[in-house]
Amino acid sequence: MEKVLVTGATGFIGLHCIHQLIEKGYSVHGTLRSKSREEEVRSSLNKANLSDANLTLYECDLLSDDGWERAIEGCDYILHVASPFIAGLPDHEDELIKPALAGTQRILKLSAQSSQVKKVVITSSFAAVGDTFDGKIVFNESDWSDPNNPKISAYNKSKTLAEKSAWEFMEANPSFKLTVINPVAVIGPMLSDDLGTSNLFVKKMLDGSTPGNPGLHIGFVDVRDVARAHIESIKNEKSDNKRIILSKDELWVSELSEILRELGYKAPTRNIPKWLISILSIFDKEIGGLKPMIGKERNIESSVFPEVFDWQLISVKDSARVTAEQLKSMNQI
């Protein structure tokens, strides 16, 4: 039985990866920042009628060496999903950059030292692609965010620097294959109480805490597709040494609100002007984190996904439906 390490086991994407791997018959190692959350992972499998017999969980921190050698021991593949994220703006960018870099570099170093690891799949983000600050509105995998531009957000900078460090490492250590997945905003069904950052955004649109539609243009993709792309990349040679953007559609938030209303939910009908966003951002770090994206159109034209995979991404409407239905069942809206 082949073994896969999934970092960030309790995360929105990581937990979906674990479920799909177990379904496919893999043995799984998973990492947690705290063993106190182990039951959360095992309970999610049991609720889905999946056995946790082939799951072993380890306590590991992205900023510490402790536990990582044990976690990676015996693994044939690694899905490095764990990465720090906070809503809004951190007090200092290093809160995001240091763990993102350290975690990525440690995983790659240990993989190179292992005689067993065949491939590493890293979860990056469109955040490492779309902040070019050169007027672009159409992007593909050849584009890179500019980490040296003072306008870049701490999160986007952390994802860019971490991914760049991975490709630089591979140039000097080509002992295994690498695939990097660059999803846009990830929505869809939750496997635990962890809503996921983008689902939290949908929740705020539906529970009245967001009074209108900010002028954001965002790509959306379903979490089930993101996990599937990670897992299918493991043995898919077409994905070797590639970045793969995952986006079903790019929409203005007002268009997502329209979809939610069509599904029978109460979503904002009016748009929030940019000047009001600027004022609100002074008092709200979360809004401050969105401010640089207001009014910027970002479209994706990529041939990589259809060249690598032979399946269609789930529609945004279907993802939104499942998300809203589950939020309602959880009494979140």
C-alpha positions, 0 to 999 in steps of 0.5 A: 500500500503506497503512503502519502503525507498530507500536511495541514490535515485539519485544513479545508483542502487538506482534509478533502485530500485525506478523504480522497486518498483514503477512498482510493486505498492509500495509506496516509500520514497527516500533520497537525499543529496540535494533536488536540485536533486529531479527533476532528480529522478521524471524526470527519472520516467516520461521518463519511463512512471511511475507515481511519485505520490507515491514517496516522497523524503527527504533531508538526509545526511549520517553524520547527523541525520536531516531528517532520522526519517521523511524519515523512518516514515511509512515504512515497508521495507528499502533498504539502498543503499547510500554509499560514493564512489569516483574514485581513492584515497581519501585524507583520508580514513575517507572520505569514512569510516565515512559516510559509518559507520554512515549511516548504523548504523543510519538506523539500529538503527531507524529500531529497534526503529520502530514498523513497519520495517520488513526487511532491505536490505543493499547494500554492495559490493564484496569489503567486501569479496575479500580482504583477502590478504591470497592468495585466488583466489576463494571466497564465502559469508563466506569470508571477506576482512581484514580491518586491513591489511594496503594494503586494499583500503579506499573504500573496508575498508569502505564497510567491516567495515559498513557491519560488523557493520550491522551484529554485530548490528543484533546480539544484535537487532534481531527485524527485518530481514536483507539481505546484497547484495554484487555485483561486478562491476555493469554495465548496463542501466542508468536512468539518467545522472549518469553513475555509476562508472563501466559504467564510466570505460566502457566509458573510454575503448570506448572513447580512454582515456584508452590506453590499458587493465589494468591487472584487473580481475573483476566480472560483474553484471547488475544493473537491476539484482542488483535492482531486488535482493534487491526488491525480498529480501524484502519478500523472507524468503530464503534471511533472514540474508544472504549475497548474492554475485551477479556476472554473470561472472568474466573476465579480462578487456581484455576479456571485451574489446574483447566482446565490439569489437565483438559488433562493438565498438573500445576497447583497444587491447593491455594490459598495463604492471604493471610497467606502471600502477605503474608509472601512479598511481603516477600522477593519483589517479584514477589509484592509486586506481586500482593498488592493484588489478593488476594481482590478479585473483578473482573468485566466487563460491557461492551457495547462489544466486541459493538457494535464487532466481529462475532466471538467471542473465543477461549476461555480453554481454547483459549488455555491449551492452546496456551500450555501446549503451546508452553511444553512444546515450548520445554522451559519446563515 
